[in-house]
Amino acid sequence: MWFTPADVALVVFTACNTVRVFAYLPQIVRIGRDTQGAAAISYVTWALFGASHLSTVAYAALVVDDWRMAAVFVANTACCGIILGLTAWKRIAFRKKQKQLNGIMPTTERRGLAVAPLNMSGQRQS
C-alpha cells in the first residue's frame, strides 16, 4: 500500500500537533513555579498562538469537516489559554506581593541598603 505525499503530510501534521499539546506542559509547569511574576512570558505571543489555533479549529470544522483535527486544535487553544491565564494570575500575585513589601519596608531597605535604625532622638544608631 503506497501513501501519497498528501497522506504523509497529513500524518506528520496530525502527529506533530497532537504531540504539541503535551509540549505545553513544561511551559505551564515553569510558569506555575515562577516567583517573579512570569515576566519572561509574552502575552502577545501566546495570544497570537491561541488565535492561530482557533482559526485552525474553524478551518478544520467548516472547510475540511475534520472534527479530529478540530479537537486537536481546541486542545492547543486551551493550552494557550491556560498559559495566558496562569501568567496573568502570577503577575497579579507578584504585584500584590510587591505592594505589600513596599508598604512594610522603608525605601532604603527595598534598595538593598542596610540602614541603622533611629534612636529616640532621631539619630542613626551605630
N, C-alpha and C positions, 0 to 999 in steps of 0.2 A: 504494500500500500504506500503510494507516494503522496507526500504533502506538498501543496503548492506554497510558494513564498508567502502568500496571504495567510495560509493556515499557520505557518511557522511564526509569522509576525503576530498573529492573534494569540498564540500560545505564550510567546515571550512577553507580550504586553500584559496579558492576564496574570502570568506568574509574577512579573515584576511589581505590578500594582497590588497584588494580593500580599506579597511579602512586605511591601512598603507599609502596610497597616501596622505590622509588628515593628518596623523600623522607627516608628514614632515613639515607642515605649521608652527608649533610653532618654530621649529629649524630655518627655513628661516626667520621668524619674528625676532627672537633673534639675528641672525647674522646681519640683517638689522639695528637693533637698537644699535648694539655694537659700542663702540667708542674706543676700544683698539686694533683694528686690527684682531678681531676674533681669538685671539691666542689659544683659547681652542678647536678649530676645527682642526681635523686631516685630512690632505689631503689624506693620505694613507688609512685610514679607509673608508672615503666616496668614494674614487676611487674604492676600493675593493667592496663596496656595489654596486656601479654602474656597475662594470664589472660582478658581480654576477647576477644582474638583467638583464643585456644584454645577458648573456649566457642563462638565462631562457627564454628570448624572442626567441632566436634561437631554443631552445628546443621545446617551445610551437608551433612555426610556422613550424619547419622542422620535428619534431618527432611525436608529437601528433596531429598536424594540428588543434590546438585550437587557433583561432585568438582572441577570447575574452581574454583568458589568456595572450596571447602575448601583447594585448593592455594594460592590467593592468600593466604588467612589463615594457612596454615602458614608461608609466606614472611614475613608480617608478624610472626608469633610468633617466628620465628627471628631477625628483626632486633631485636626487643625483647630476646631472649636475648643476642645479640651485644653490645648496648648495656650490659646488666647485667653481663655477664662482663668486658667491657673496662673498665667503671667500677671493678669490684672489683679487677681487676689493677692499674689505675692507682693506686688508693687504697693497696693493699698496697705497691706500689713506692715511693710517696710517703712512707708511714710508715717504711718501711725506710731510705730516704734521710735522713729527718729524724732517726731514731735514730742513724744513723752520724754525722751532723753534730753532734748533741748530745753524742755521745761524744768528738768531736775538739775542739770549740771550748769554751772556758770560757764560763760563763753570761753574763758581761758582754759578750763579743763577739757572742753569739747575739742579744742585745737590740739590737745595732747600736751599742754604746758602744765607742769606741776607748779602750783601757786600755793604758797604758805597761807594758812588761814589767818584771819584778822583777829587781833586780841580785843579786849573790851574798849580800848581807846581808838580802835580803827586802824592800828598799825599792823604790819605783817609780823608774824612770829617767826623766829629763826628756827 
